[in-house]
Amino acid sequence: MSPAAPGPAAAIAVARELDRVMRSDRGRLLAALAAGLRDLSLAEEALQEAAISALGHWARSGLPRSPQGWLLQVARRKAIDRLRGAGRDARKAEALARLVVDEAAPEPEAIPDERLRLIFACCHPSLEMKSRVALTLRTVCGLTTPEIARAFLDAEPTMGQRLSRAKAKIAAAGIPFAVPEAELWPARLEAVLTTVYLIFTTGYVAGPGEPRDLCHEAEYLMRLIDRLRPEDPEIEGALAMMLLTAARRAARIGADGASLPPAVQDRSLWDGARLAEGRAILAAAVARRRPGPFQIKAAIADCQMAEPGPDWPQIAALYGALWRHEPTPVVSLNAAVALAEAGEPARGLAIVESLEGHLAGYQPWHAARAALLAMTGDRAAAASAYQQAIALAPGPAEALFLQRMLASLGT
């Protein structure tokens, strides 16, 4: 007589536990698989097949002692089956040999944490920035393709194609699932930190109602990188910058729906715990005496939150230091604004005007130019610049703030 089929309650319990494991450990499982396979698409497919198998097996036999270890072992077997059935080449043969050895080992109690390898692969400089961000969110954070598409205002099929192309490029180019060698570390780390911070800023400016909080996902990633590679001052600087900026998040939008710069925000709404943690991490990074751009950016964020208001002379000096690391028009623009706020509006405006050839299509350039024209008394030109900035505003909150500034000119 065959055993009775599992009842609905058992099936529901198994589905819930599988969902919990996949949400909490998908990144670690995928990273462990990809480290051996060198093929992200195959790793994802094998893990998905293992999860489907788990639904039936766990309902019949009960939960294994280590659900994560069970999934990893079964996913390896699924990958072996696929590799044996596929056309052979040297790379597949090598992956198959590694998998056979791993699969023969006892079912692991703990999953090796290979996520730093996976993050470096997803953030490889040969991938365009949007693909790096999307792939990191998909593989390490476990966001679904529809969730990522919504965050970037893309159609789901378009985002799906982007993810597929990025994974195919990793496989075709032989991008390694490895932490870079010492001589490559600084350049590759900057690509990783920039990618993760772009995830954060995407979430920071997003409106309400998003299915996943990208600020939370980015903070999780940055803390993970810090934990996997401790005592690196640039990682600490990037984490500090994120925490200091996140501390102001609840005050970013005023009661009327307009965005507010730090100088006029309600400080009672700032997150004191994040502010204190960010400052402590920044102090530890600076004490290592290996300055870098992310530490400088974190120091700028800290100075924007100084008492009783932003420390503009120090911010201007810090932007000068940042320019030596990143001599870009955007850094020059921010330095010019800080210089104007520190008491030299005419000099700041001259710098802004000189950047027109580089930044004429960049919305913050129009907003900064408008503000500095107003500071130097040219209200008519300021009004025109504000109108251009409003037309290019990234969202209603930013547009409303600029409309208020335009109205204040009284033109």
N, C-alpha and C positions, 0 to 999 in steps of 0.2 A: 504494500500500500504506500503510495507516494506521500510525502509530508504535506501537511496542510499549507495552503498559500498564506502568506503573511496577511494579517488583517489590516484594515485601513489605518488604524492608530499607529501600528508599527511602521507602515509605509510613510506616514506623515512625519513621524519622529526621525526616520532615516533621512528623509528629504531635508528636514530642517538642519540636522547635523551636517549633512553634506554641504548645504548652502553656507553654514557657518564656517566650515573648514575652508571652502573655496574662497570665501570672502577674506578670511584672515590670513591664509597661507598660500593663496594662488601664486603670488609673486615668488615666494621661496621655492615652491614646487617647480614652477616654470623655469626659474633660474637654474635649479639643479639639473633639470632635463636639458636645457639649452647648452649648459656648460659642456655636457658630453656629446650632444648631437651636433652642435654648431649649426643648427637649423631651427630658427624660431617658429616657423610655420609648422614643421613636423612636431616640435615640442608641444605646441598648442593643441594640435589635433590629437596627439597621443594622450595628453592630459584630459581632454574633453571625453575621449573614448573611455578612459579609466573612470571618470566621474559617472558616466552612464552605466558602466558595469557595477559600480558601487551601489547604485540604487537597488538593483536586484539582489546582489550578493549580501549586502549588509542586512537587508530586510529578511533574508532567509536564515543567515548564520549569526546575526547580531553584529554589533559594532566591533571592529578590530581593536586591539590594544592601542595601536597607533594608527588612526585613520590617515594621517599624513604619510606615514611610512608605507601603508598599504597602497595608497594612490600612486606614490612614486614608483613602487615596484611594479604595479600593474601597468602604469604608463610606459615604463621601460620595455615591458613585454610587448605592448601594442606597437611601440616604435620598432622593435626588432622584427615583428611580423611585417610591418610596412617596408622596412629596409630590405628584408629578404625577398619580398615580392616585387621590388622595384629594380630598374636597371642599375647595374653596378658601375661605380667609378671609384677612384682611389679614396675620395673623401668619404663616400658612403661606407666603403669597406672599413675604413678607420673608425668611423662612428659605430658601426655594427660591432667591431671587435671590443671597443670600450664598453658598449652596452651589455654585451654578453658577460663580461667580467663583472660589471655592476649588478646585473640581474641575478648572477649566481650567488652573490653575497646574501647574508641573512637580511630579512626585512628590517630596514633601519628604524630605530626608535626616534632618533632626532634627524631632522633634515639639515644637511650642510647649508650654510647661508651663503649662497653665491650671488645675491642680488646686486652687489657692487659691480660684479662682472657684467650682469645684464644691463645695469644702468649705463655703464660705459659703452656697451654695444649700441644701445638705443640712442645714445647721445653722440654718436660718432660724428666728427665734423664733415664727413662726406655726405651726410644726410642733411637736407634742408631743415631749417629750424622748425617749421610747422610739423614736419614729419617726426622730428625728434620728440617734440612735445606730445604728439598724439600717440606715438609708439610707447613712450614711457608711461603715459596714463593707462594705456591698454594692458601692457605686460606687467608692470611693477605694481600699479595701483589697482588694476582689475576693473577699470571703468569699461562699460560696454561701448560698442561702436556708436549706438544712438546717443549715449550720454556725451561722448566726445564731440560728435557732430553738432549737438545742440550748443555745446560750449563755444564752438568756433563758428556757429551760425552757418554750417555747411549742411548739404543734403546727406542723408545717411549713406546712399550708394557712393557718393563722392568721397566721403571719409573712409568708407570701406576699401575703396580702390587705393587711396593714399596709404593706408596701413599695409595693404597687400604689396604695393610697390616697395615700401620701405623694408619689409621683411625679405622680399626677393633680392633687394640690393645688398642687404647684409649677407645673404647666402652666396650670391654671385660674386661679390667682391672679397669674400673670405674675411669679412670684418671679425676680428677675434672677440670671443666672450672672455675677456681677460682685463685685469687691472693693468694699465700701461707700465712700461719700464720707467725707471727713475727719470731718464732724460726727456721722456714724453709726458710725464705727469702734469707739469704746470699747464701746458696748453690744452691737454685733454680735460683736465679738471675744470678749467674755465668754461669749456663747452658744456660740461655737465651742470655746473652751478648756474650758468646763464639759462639753460633749458628749464631747470627746476624753478628758477625765479620767474621766468615767463609764465609758467603754470600758475604761480602765485598771483602775478599781476592780472592775468586773465580772470581769475576768480575775484580779485579785489574790486575790479570795475564792473563785474557782472551785476545785473539787476536781481531782484528777489525772484524766488520761484525756480531756481536752478535745481536739477535733481541731485547733483553732487556738489559739495563745497570744495572747489578747487584750491582755495587757500588752505583748507585742512589737509588736502591731499599733498600739496607742496610742502607744508610744514612736516608732515609725516616723512616724506622723501628726504628732506634736508636733515631731519633728526636721524634718519636711518644712515645716511652718508656719514654724518658726524660720528655715529656710533661705530660704524664699520671702519672708519679711518680717523681715529681720535687724535686730538691735539694738532690738527692742521689749522693754522690761523685763517686761511682764506675760507675754509668750510665754516669755521666759527663766525667769521665776518658775514658770510652769506646768511647763516642762520640768525645772527643778531639783527641784520637788516630786515629780515622777514618778520621777526618778532616785534621789532620796534614799529614797523609799518602796520602790522596786524593790530597792535595795541590801539591804533587810532581808528580802526575800521568802523566802530559803532558811531563815531562822530563825523564820519566822512560826508554824510548827507544831512543837511539842515532840515528843520521842521517843514519848510516850504518845498522840499524836494530838490533843492539846489546843492551841488557839491560845494564843499568848504575846504580851503587850504588849512594846514595845521595852525597858522597864526590866529585864525578866528574860530577854531573849533571849541566846542564845550569840553573842557578838559576833565570835567567830572565823568564824562562818558568813556574816557580812555581806560584801557585794561591795565590796571596797576601791576598785576602779576606778570604779564607779558613784558611790560615796560621794564620792570626790575630785572627779569631774566635776560632780556636782550642787552641791557647795559652791562650786566655781569659777564655775559659771554663775550661782548665786545672788549671789555677790560682785559679778560684773559687772553684774547687774541692779540691785542696790542702789546701786551706784556711779553709776547714771544719775540717781538722785535724783528718780524719778517713782514713788513707792510705790503699790502696788495690792494687791488681796486675794490674788492668786496668789503674789506675792512674800512676803506675810506668812505664808501657809500653808506655803510652802517653808521659811521661817525657823522655823516651829513644828516642822516635820519635822526640821530640823537640830538644834534644841534637844532634841528627844526622843532624839537620838543623841549627846548631849554626853558627855564623860568626866568622872567615872566613871559618871554616870547622868543622867537627864533633868534639865534646868535648869528646874524647875517655876516659880520666880518669874518668870523671863523668859518662859516659855510663857504664864503667866497675863497678863502685860503685853501680849504679842502678841495674845492673844485679845481683850483690850480694844481694841486697835487695829483688829483685824479686825471687831469689832462695829460700828465706825463706818462701815465699808464695807458690811457685811452684818448689819443688826440683826435676826437671826432667832433663834427659840428654840433651834435646834441649836447655834449659836455660843454662846449664853448657857449652854447645858448644858456644852459643852466648857470654857468659861471657869470654870464653877463647879467642875468636876473638878480643873482645874489649880490653882485657888485652894485647894481642900482639900489637894491633894498638896503645895502650898507651905507648909502649916502652919495653914490656917484651915478645918478640916473643918466646923465648925458653920455658919460663914458660907456655905460652898459648899453644904451640905445645904439651907439655907434658900432659896437660889436655885433648886436643883433642885426642891424642893417647890413653889415658886411657878410652875413651868413645867408642872405636871400638866395643866392645862386645855388646853395646846397639844400636849403630847407623851405623853399617857397611852397611846396606841397605838403608840408608837415604842420598839422593843426596847432600844436603847441607854439610853433614859431609865430603864428599870427596872434595868438593869445598873449604871448610875452611882448611882442612888438606893440600891441594895443596898450597893455599896461604901462610900458615904459614911455610911450608917446603921451599918455595921460599924465604920467609923473613929471614929464618935462614941459607940460602945458599946451601941447598941440592937440586940442580936443577934437577938432574936425578930423585930423588924420587918425586919431585914436578911435573915433566912432566908426570910420571906414574899416579899420583893422579888426575891431570887435565884430562887425557884421561878417567879415570873412571867416573869423574864428568860429562864430556861431554856426555858419553854414557847414563847416567841416567838423563840428563837435561830434565826438564818438558816441554820445548818449544824451538823453534828456536832462540828466542832472548837471552835466557839464554845460549844456546849452543854456539852462536856466541861470546858472551862476554868471555866465558871460552876459546874458541879457540884463541881469541886475547891474553889472559893472557898466554896461552901455548906458543904462538909464541914469546912473549916477553922474554921468558927464553933463547931463542937462542940455544936450545939443538939440 
